[in-house]
Amino acid sequence: MRLSPPQGRDHAYPGGPRVKGGIVQSVRRRITEILKEQGAATVAELAHALGIAQVSVRHHLDILIGEDLIELTGVRRHDGAGRPSQVYALSRGALALFPQRNAQLASNVLTEVKAVLPQDELRELLMRLAERTASEAPRPIPGQSLEERLDQVTIFLTEKGYSARWEACDDHFEIHACNCPYSEVAEQHPELCIMDHTMMERLLPDVIRLQSQALHGSSRCTYLLKKDAGSREPVQGLSESR
């Protein structure tokens, strides 16, 4: 397989120091572009496409592997004698390097859904989505303290992209969701806050929302839970929502 030679493009690369006008970053960026376009390539193929030595390509590949942007996917055997060549491809972590329009698509879909569903049916749909997410969380452990349950819940929320933490106050706990994983969509569709609030109620019965990023313009969403709330089982089913 022969790859296209370099076209003199200079790209910014989201990592590492800038060296000589961004040449280092543009080489690594071009490697990711080649792998995106071709699916996979060997060191020799990348060196030909970039117009640089194979030893330099290996250096850049080692850095990209360390940043979880590419991975070794196998070997390619040649006709006749000679060692097989290692084949490299993009990892899932490299998806963020390329344009994504997931938020715009989600926003457009929600706009269409809101145009055809009555308000109460939209609310029910969002609550079902919240319950589906909450069902993935670890269930409370018999005899665990409320603090242990809060640890369990905030770890789960952080894994879902909320960057969550909790803190103890005088007579209550505050749970902070410092990141909204779909903030771009929620800005246009604040109804999504119903989904998050329902999920929190399922995970921590008796929780009260104090502030919301989308609804109140605050820097984070904060929930309050009284210290005497205990550690009840998570609420199940739409009929029990408040």
BELVEN-V523317 format. One record per backbone hydrogen bond with DSSP energy under -0.5 kcal/mol. CO is the residue of the C=O (numbers start at 1). NH is the residue of the N-H. E is the energy in kcal/mol with one decimal. If there is no record, write none. Layout:
((CO/NH/E) (CO/NH/E))
This chain:
((9/11/-0.5) (13/15/-2.3) (19/23/-1.2) (19/24/-1.0) (20/23/-0.9) (22/26/-2.6) (23/27/-2.1) (24/28/-1.9) (25/29/-2.8) (26/30/-2.4) (27/31/-2.0) (28/32/-2.1) (29/33/-2.1) (30/34/-2.6) (31/35/-2.4) (32/36/-1.9) (33/37/-2.6) (34/38/-3.0) (35/39/-1.9) (41/88/-2.8) (42/46/-2.2) (43/47/-2.7) (44/48/-2.1) (45/49/-2.2) (46/50/-2.4) (47/51/-1.8) (47/52/-1.4) (49/6/-0.9) (53/57/-1.8) (54/58/-2.5) (55/59/-1.6) (56/60/-2.1) (57/61/-2.7) (58/62/-2.5) (59/63/-1.6) (60/64/-2.4) (61/65/-2.7) (62/66/-2.1) (63/67/-1.4) (64/69/-2.7) (64/70/-0.8) (65/68/-1.7) (69/91/-2.3) (71/73/-0.5) (71/89/-2.3) (74/87/-3.0) (75/77/-0.5) (76/85/-2.7) (85/76/-3.2) (86/43/-0.5) (87/73/-2.7) (87/74/-0.9) (88/41/-1.8) (89/71/-2.8) (91/94/-1.5) (92/95/-1.6) (93/96/-0.6) (94/97/-1.9) (95/98/-1.6) (101/105/-2.3) (102/106/-2.8) (103/107/-2.5) (104/108/-2.4) (105/109/-2.6) (106/110/-2.4) (107/111/-2.2) (108/112/-1.9) (109/113/-2.6) (110/114/-2.8) (111/115/-1.2) (112/116/-0.9) (113/116/-0.8) (113/117/-2.1) (118/122/-2.2) (119/123/-2.3) (120/124/-2.0) (121/125/-2.2) (122/126/-2.4) (123/127/-2.2) (124/128/-2.0) (125/129/-2.0) (126/130/-2.0) (127/131/-2.3) (128/132/-2.0) (129/133/-1.9) (130/134/-2.8) (131/135/-2.0) (133/136/-1.5) (134/137/-1.6) (141/144/-2.5) (145/149/-2.0) (146/150/-2.4) (147/151/-2.1) (148/152/-2.1) (149/153/-2.7) (150/154/-2.8) (151/155/-2.0) (152/156/-1.8) (153/157/-2.8) (154/158/-2.3) (155/159/-2.1) (156/160/-1.2) (157/162/-2.4) (158/161/-1.6) (162/179/-2.1) (163/178/-1.4) (165/176/-3.2) (167/174/-2.7) (171/227/-2.0) (172/169/-3.2) (173/225/-2.4) (174/167/-2.3) (174/176/-0.5) (175/177/-0.5) (175/223/-2.5) (176/165/-1.9) (176/178/-0.8) (177/221/-2.1) (179/181/-0.7) (180/183/-1.5) (182/185/-0.6) (182/186/-2.5) (183/187/-1.9) (184/188/-0.6) (185/188/-0.8) (185/189/-1.9) (189/192/-2.1) (190/193/-2.2) (191/194/-1.9) (191/195/-0.6) (192/196/-1.6) (193/197/-2.6) (194/198/-2.5) (195/199/-2.3) (196/200/-2.4) (197/201/-2.2) (198/202/-2.0) (199/203/-2.1) (200/204/-3.1) (201/235/-0.6) (204/207/-1.7) (208/224/-3.8) (211/222/-1.8) (212/216/-2.0) (212/218/-1.3) (213/217/-1.3) (221/177/-3.2) (222/210/-3.1) (222/211/-1.5) (223/175/-2.7) (224/208/-2.8) (225/173/-3.2) (226/229/-1.8) (227/230/-0.6) (237/240/-1.3) (238/241/-1.8))
